């Protein structure tokens, strides 16, 4: 079988950690070229991964290469432009999150995708691919916690410049579109809907508490789902420690998916007197297995099966709607209906 010819647009950290090595190790893909407008970044990536062809513009890429697959790993401001260009050249597209900067851009991507229905479009919502989240959702579907009613998510670290980002675009409003809420919160919004379905109302608070930047470095989000279930998320760029992961509480038990400590099923009792009985069962000692390590394989499998993935265009649009509503909520100081 002829291999799928792939290109990665943007040679930043996520390309180095996920996309480039992912295509190189996948048996069904050939990584044909890299693209980055900064020649230094491009040359370093080509040398590191032994890629012969590199381009500083999309025009040169598409003029010289016949491609099947494109990963969009550029700064957020370019996601829509690059995704649409790839779709218009008949490529399957894996777009980093957030999918775009605003809903207008999201609709533009949607229109381009509708013109190319055979192209697979996926958004890089990596948390869906962690073994812990896959197992936890299956446990809920099997009724292991009874009727689920509340979800809590916390994704927080010290920020993208702590040994991660290769430039400061994450902290530039015109290039990033948002701060920790957009960077980390978009994962929380998607994962919340992965578990509980569509979010219909959101109340958000955001602040810049630690970093000297023009964007928010912390956000707290409250969700009301279409099903009537509730949830909340804390996301931030100023956390040196603390819980990271997901808690889901049901009528019979709770699932604790601690990204560092493991996935647990917890049962027991608690009362206003302070009495607590806890029965804790380990489900997965390493709930972050998967993720970047399997993302390209997941995407390529969708292409080979000719099936749009669950974390596709609609998932990207759904989370963008919630994100834009969150910024509106924080600005107006009130709950926003989506």
C-alpha positions as a Python dict, from the first residue, in 0.01 Angstrom:
ca = {
    (1, 'X'): (0, 0, 0),
    (2, 'X'): (128, 344, -92),
    (3, 'X'): (226, 549, 212),
    (4, 'X'): (48, 873, 299),
    (5, 'X'): (275, 1171, 235),
    (6, 'X'): (263, 1410, 530),
    (7, 'X'): (387, 1760, 612),
    (8, 'X'): (405, 1943, 944),
    (9, 'X'): (343, 2318, 944),
    (10, 'X'): (519, 2485, 1236),
    (11, 'X'): (836, 2349, 1395),
    (12, 'X'): (767, 2445, 1757),
    (13, 'X'): (755, 2230, 2068),
    (14, 'X'): (437, 2035, 1989),
    (15, 'X'): (576, 1940, 1647),
    (16, 'X'): (897, 1813, 1811),
    (17, 'X'): (718, 1620, 2086),
    (18, 'X'): (422, 1472, 1897),
    (19, 'X'): (367, 1529, 1526),
    (20, 'X'): (710, 1482, 1368),
    (21, 'X'): (807, 1168, 1565),
    (22, 'X'): (452, 1038, 1525),
    (23, 'X'): (464, 1045, 1145),
    (24, 'X'): (819, 907, 1139),
    (25, 'X'): (724, 599, 1338),
    (26, 'X'): (386, 532, 1173),
    (27, 'X'): (412, 251, 919),
    (28, 'X'): (157, 408, 686),
    (29, 'X'): (309, 757, 656),
    (30, 'X'): (609, 922, 497),
    (31, 'X'): (705, 1261, 642),
    (32, 'X'): (779, 1451, 322),
    (33, 'X'): (848, 1803, 449),
    (34, 'X'): (846, 2056, 731),
    (35, 'X'): (736, 2420, 716),
    (36, 'X'): (833, 2714, 934),
    (37, 'X'): (877, 3082, 841),
    (38, 'X'): (1175, 3108, 1078),
    (39, 'X'): (1467, 2951, 894),
    (40, 'X'): (1656, 2878, 1215),
    (41, 'X'): (1369, 2672, 1358),
    (42, 'X'): (1322, 2498, 1024),
    (43, 'X'): (1687, 2401, 983),
    (44, 'X'): (1712, 2277, 1342),
    (45, 'X'): (1404, 2057, 1306),
    (46, 'X'): (1513, 1918, 968),
    (47, 'X'): (1856, 1835, 1108),
    (48, 'X'): (1722, 1683, 1431),
    (49, 'X'): (1477, 1451, 1254),
    (50, 'X'): (1675, 1400, 932),
    (51, 'X'): (1410, 1555, 706),
    (52, 'X'): (1548, 1651, 366),
    (53, 'X'): (1292, 1908, 252),
    (54, 'X'): (1190, 2219, 441),
    (55, 'X'): (998, 2528, 333),
    (56, 'X'): (946, 2875, 477),
    (57, 'X'): (599, 2924, 323),
    (58, 'X'): (286, 2725, 245),
    (59, 'X'): (301, 2847, -114),
    (60, 'X'): (637, 2679, -162),
    (61, 'X'): (520, 2366, 16),
    (62, 'X'): (215, 2309, -202),
    (63, 'X'): (397, 2416, -519),
    (64, 'X'): (663, 2150, -469),
    (65, 'X'): (497, 1865, -279),
    (66, 'X'): (211, 1627, -348),
    (67, 'X'): (62, 1566, -4),
    (68, 'X'): (-206, 1354, 159),
    (69, 'X'): (-181, 1472, 520),
    (70, 'X'): (-99, 1801, 695),
    (71, 'X'): (-51, 1875, 1065),
    (72, 'X'): (-113, 2238, 1163),
    (73, 'X'): (123, 2319, 1452),
    (74, 'X'): (166, 2691, 1390),
    (75, 'X'): (70, 2962, 1643),
    (76, 'X'): (-305, 2993, 1704),
    (77, 'X'): (-348, 3296, 1479),
    (78, 'X'): (-254, 3088, 1174),
    (79, 'X'): (-457, 2773, 1248),
    (80, 'X'): (-759, 2866, 1036),
    (81, 'X'): (-551, 2995, 742),
    (82, 'X'): (-328, 2688, 737),
    (83, 'X'): (-608, 2436, 791),
    (84, 'X'): (-818, 2586, 512),
    (85, 'X'): (-519, 2590, 275),
    (86, 'X'): (-453, 2223, 346),
    (87, 'X'): (-820, 2129, 295),
    (88, 'X'): (-830, 2323, -32),
    (89, 'X'): (-533, 2120, -152),
    (90, 'X'): (-723, 1799, -81),
    (91, 'X'): (-536, 1704, 235),
    (92, 'X'): (-648, 1536, 554),
    (93, 'X'): (-586, 1779, 841),
    (94, 'X'): (-479, 1737, 1203),
    (95, 'X'): (-508, 2080, 1365),
    (96, 'X'): (-362, 2169, 1701),
    (97, 'X'): (-595, 2314, 1963),
    (98, 'X'): (-754, 2562, 1985),
    (99, 'X'): (-884, 2503, 1635),
    (100, 'X'): (-891, 2875, 1558),
    (101, 'X'): (-909, 3221, 1715),
    (102, 'X'): (-1287, 3282, 1706),
    (103, 'X'): (-1619, 3143, 1582),
    (104, 'X'): (-1600, 3325, 1248),
    (105, 'X'): (-1277, 3142, 1169),
    (106, 'X'): (-1435, 2818, 1287),
    (107, 'X'): (-1720, 2865, 1040),
    (108, 'X'): (-1466, 2932, 764),
    (109, 'X'): (-1292, 2602, 840),
    (110, 'X'): (-1629, 2427, 845),
    (111, 'X'): (-1720, 2565, 500),
    (112, 'X'): (-1386, 2452, 360),
    (113, 'X'): (-1431, 2106, 511),
    (114, 'X'): (-1782, 2077, 363),
    (115, 'X'): (-1634, 2136, 18),
    (116, 'X'): (-1396, 1844, 78),
    (117, 'X'): (-1610, 1578, 251),
    (118, 'X'): (-1354, 1303, 184),
    (119, 'X'): (-1089, 1486, 388),
    (120, 'X'): (-1055, 1374, 749),
    (121, 'X'): (-1034, 1664, 995),
    (122, 'X'): (-918, 1612, 1353),
    (123, 'X'): (-845, 1849, 1640),
    (124, 'X'): (-558, 1754, 1872),
    (125, 'X'): (-760, 1702, 2191),
    (126, 'X'): (-491, 1473, 2329),
    (127, 'X'): (-652, 1415, 2670),
    (128, 'X'): (-920, 1203, 2503),
    (129, 'X'): (-645, 958, 2409),
    (130, 'X'): (-511, 904, 2763),
    (131, 'X'): (-581, 551, 2882),
    (132, 'X'): (-729, 685, 3208),
    (133, 'X'): (-991, 895, 3035),
    (134, 'X'): (-1082, 616, 2792),
    (135, 'X'): (-1126, 371, 3081),
    (136, 'X'): (-1312, 623, 3298),
    (137, 'X'): (-1572, 696, 3030),
    (138, 'X'): (-1619, 325, 2971),
    (139, 'X'): (-1674, 276, 3346),
    (140, 'X'): (-1941, 546, 3345),
    (141, 'X'): (-2113, 387, 3043),
    (142, 'X'): (-2109, 54, 3227),
    (143, 'X'): (-2285, 213, 3526),
    (144, 'X'): (-1999, 158, 3769),
    (145, 'X'): (-2059, 490, 3950),
    (146, 'X'): (-2437, 494, 3917),
    (147, 'X'): (-2581, 813, 3774),
    (148, 'X'): (-2298, 1067, 3718),
    (149, 'X'): (-2382, 1422, 3817),
    (150, 'X'): (-2069, 1635, 3874),
    (151, 'X'): (-1732, 1659, 3701),
    (152, 'X'): (-1427, 1846, 3828),
    (153, 'X'): (-1122, 1912, 3609),
    (154, 'X'): (-791, 2074, 3703),
    (155, 'X'): (-521, 2135, 3445),
    (156, 'X'): (-249, 2364, 3574),
    (157, 'X'): (127, 2400, 3548),
    (158, 'X'): (386, 2679, 3550),
    (159, 'X'): (311, 2792, 3197),
    (160, 'X'): (430, 2729, 2842),
    (161, 'X'): (764, 2907, 2885),
    (162, 'X'): (880, 2666, 3156),
    (163, 'X'): (1098, 2441, 2943),
    (164, 'X'): (836, 2413, 2671),
    (165, 'X'): (769, 2695, 2426),
    (166, 'X'): (1035, 2782, 2168),
    (167, 'X'): (920, 3146, 2141),
    (168, 'X'): (701, 3391, 2335),
    (169, 'X'): (394, 3380, 2107),
    (170, 'X'): (190, 3208, 2382),
    (171, 'X'): (198, 3538, 2575),
    (172, 'X'): (121, 3764, 2277),
    (173, 'X'): (-255, 3837, 2258),
    (174, 'X'): (-261, 3893, 1881),
    (175, 'X'): (-97, 3555, 1815),
    (176, 'X'): (-242, 3340, 2095),
    (177, 'X'): (-597, 3475, 2117),
    (178, 'X'): (-610, 3403, 2489),
    (179, 'X'): (-407, 3290, 2787),
    (180, 'X'): (-433, 2992, 3018),
    (181, 'X'): (-808, 2968, 2959),
    (182, 'X'): (-755, 2923, 2585),
    (183, 'X'): (-444, 2707, 2615),
    (184, 'X'): (-545, 2479, 2905),
    (185, 'X'): (-916, 2552, 2932),
    (186, 'X'): (-992, 2435, 2579),
    (187, 'X'): (-877, 2087, 2685),
    (188, 'X'): (-1097, 2103, 2995),
    (189, 'X'): (-1400, 2214, 2793),
    (190, 'X'): (-1352, 1936, 2541),
    (191, 'X'): (-1293, 1670, 2804),
    (192, 'X'): (-1596, 1779, 3003),
    (193, 'X'): (-1809, 1732, 2691),
    (194, 'X'): (-1631, 1403, 2615),
    (195, 'X'): (-1775, 1277, 2945),
    (196, 'X'): (-2104, 1464, 2990),
    (197, 'X'): (-2212, 1592, 2649),
    (198, 'X'): (-2284, 1951, 2539),
    (199, 'X'): (-2229, 2245, 2774),
    (200, 'X'): (-2523, 2486, 2764),
    (201, 'X'): (-2427, 2750, 3024),
    (202, 'X'): (-2095, 2876, 3155),
    (203, 'X'): (-1984, 3114, 3425),
    (204, 'X'): (-1619, 3215, 3414),
    (205, 'X'): (-1373, 3415, 3622),
    (206, 'X'): (-1025, 3497, 3493),
    (207, 'X'): (-729, 3689, 3626),
    (208, 'X'): (-359, 3750, 3583),
    (209, 'X'): (-231, 3653, 3927),
    (210, 'X'): (139, 3586, 3887),
    (211, 'X'): (291, 3643, 3546),
    (212, 'X'): (364, 3985, 3402),
    (213, 'X'): (172, 3925, 3080),
    (214, 'X'): (-124, 4079, 2898),
    (215, 'X'): (-327, 3756, 2912),
    (216, 'X'): (-497, 3564, 3192),
    (217, 'X'): (-276, 3315, 3374),
    (218, 'X'): (-561, 3157, 3575),
    (219, 'X'): (-928, 3082, 3518),
    (220, 'X'): (-1213, 2913, 3703),
    (221, 'X'): (-1505, 2783, 3495),
    (222, 'X'): (-1847, 2655, 3598),
    (223, 'X'): (-2049, 2441, 3356),
    (224, 'X'): (-2414, 2345, 3322),
    (225, 'X'): (-2465, 2065, 3072),
    (226, 'X'): (-2764, 2008, 2845),
    (227, 'X'): (-2834, 1694, 3049),
    (228, 'X'): (-2867, 1899, 3368),
    (229, 'X'): (-2536, 1772, 3506),
    (230, 'X'): (-2288, 2022, 3647),
    (231, 'X'): (-1913, 2068, 3645),
    (232, 'X'): (-1625, 2305, 3705),
    (233, 'X'): (-1267, 2345, 3595),
    (234, 'X'): (-960, 2525, 3722),
    (235, 'X'): (-686, 2598, 3471),
    (236, 'X'): (-370, 2797, 3511),
    (237, 'X'): (-13, 2886, 3426),
    (238, 'X'): (112, 2948, 3780),
    (239, 'X'): (91, 2610, 3953),
    (240, 'X'): (407, 2441, 4078),
    (241, 'X'): (222, 2151, 4235),
    (242, 'X'): (-122, 2011, 4316),
    (243, 'X'): (-379, 1779, 4165),
    (244, 'X'): (-400, 1748, 3788),
    (245, 'X'): (-672, 1542, 3631),
    (246, 'X'): (-1042, 1466, 3649),
    (247, 'X'): (-1294, 1370, 3919),
    (248, 'X'): (-1638, 1238, 3830),
    (249, 'X'): (-1894, 1186, 4105),
    (250, 'X'): (-2198, 965, 4073),
    (251, 'X'): (-2483, 837, 4286),
    (252, 'X'): (-2297, 516, 4377),
    (253, 'X'): (-1926, 594, 4348),
    (254, 'X'): (-1663, 832, 4216),
    (255, 'X'): (-1386, 809, 3962),
    (256, 'X'): (-1063, 988, 4050),
    (257, 'X'): (-833, 1018, 3749),
    (258, 'X'): (-521, 1168, 3904),
    (259, 'X'): (-275, 1213, 3619),
    (260, 'X'): (20, 1166, 3855),
    (261, 'X'): (-110, 910, 4105),
    (262, 'X'): (-341, 690, 3899),
    (263, 'X'): (-702, 617, 3805),
    (264, 'X'): (-916, 502, 4100),
    (265, 'X'): (-1271, 386, 4160),
    (266, 'X'): (-1381, 510, 4501),
    (267, 'X'): (-1680, 393, 4703),
    (268, 'X'): (-1783, 451, 5061),
    (269, 'X'): (-1982, 681, 5284),
    (270, 'X'): (-1948, 1026, 5438),
    (271, 'X'): (-2167, 1217, 5682),
    (272, 'X'): (-2204, 1559, 5841),
    (273, 'X'): (-2053, 1413, 6159),
    (274, 'X'): (-1721, 1372, 5985),
    (275, 'X'): (-1746, 997, 5956),
    (276, 'X'): (-1589, 863, 5638),
    (277, 'X'): (-1561, 513, 5498),
    (278, 'X'): (-1352, 488, 5182),
    (279, 'X'): (-1296, 187, 4960),
    (280, 'X'): (-1044, 264, 4689),
    (281, 'X'): (-955, 41, 4393),
    (282, 'X'): (-672, 112, 4152),
    (283, 'X'): (-777, 85, 3788),
    (284, 'X'): (-475, 225, 3602),
    (285, 'X'): (-139, 313, 3760),
    (286, 'X'): (-37, 520, 3458),
    (287, 'X'): (-352, 694, 3329),
    (288, 'X'): (-155, 919, 3092),
    (289, 'X'): (-47, 634, 2869),
    (290, 'X'): (-138, 718, 2511),
    (291, 'X'): (-180, 1087, 2438),
    (292, 'X'): (93, 1221, 2212),
    (293, 'X'): (240, 872, 2171),
    (294, 'X'): (-72, 748, 1990),
    (295, 'X'): (-221, 1068, 1846),
    (296, 'X'): (-78, 1032, 1495),
    (297, 'X'): (-167, 662, 1487),
    (298, 'X'): (-526, 748, 1586),
    (299, 'X'): (-545, 1011, 1312),
    (300, 'X'): (-397, 783, 1046),
    (301, 'X'): (-633, 501, 1144),
    (302, 'X'): (-927, 738, 1090),
    (303, 'X'): (-791, 823, 745),
    (304, 'X'): (-746, 457, 654),
    (305, 'X'): (-1097, 373, 775),
    (306, 'X'): (-1236, 683, 602),
    (307, 'X'): (-1421, 777, 920),
    (308, 'X'): (-1434, 1123, 1075),
    (309, 'X'): (-1294, 1090, 1431),
    (310, 'X'): (-1492, 1173, 1744),
    (311, 'X'): (-1244, 1454, 1816),
    (312, 'X'): (-1318, 1608, 1479),
    (313, 'X'): (-1443, 1936, 1339),
    (314, 'X'): (-1763, 1942, 1544),
    (315, 'X'): (-1574, 1880, 1868),
    (316, 'X'): (-1345, 2170, 1779),
    (317, 'X'): (-1641, 2398, 1709),
    (318, 'X'): (-1822, 2293, 2026),
    (319, 'X'): (-1523, 2381, 2244),
    (320, 'X'): (-1469, 2709, 2059),
    (321, 'X'): (-1830, 2807, 2136),
    (322, 'X'): (-1773, 2735, 2504),
    (323, 'X'): (-1441, 2923, 2506),
    (324, 'X'): (-1589, 3234, 2346),
    (325, 'X'): (-1881, 3220, 2592),
    (326, 'X'): (-1630, 3192, 2878),
    (327, 'X'): (-1454, 3512, 2773),
    (328, 'X'): (-1790, 3685, 2739),
    (329, 'X'): (-1894, 3563, 3084),
    (330, 'X'): (-1572, 3686, 3244),
    (331, 'X'): (-1602, 4025, 3073),
    (332, 'X'): (-1968, 4080, 3163),
    (333, 'X'): (-1958, 3912, 3504),
    (334, 'X'): (-2257, 3688, 3438),
    (335, 'X'): (-2353, 3341, 3325),
    (336, 'X'): (-2372, 3300, 2948),
    (337, 'X'): (-2601, 3059, 2763),
    (338, 'X'): (-2443, 2884, 2465),
}
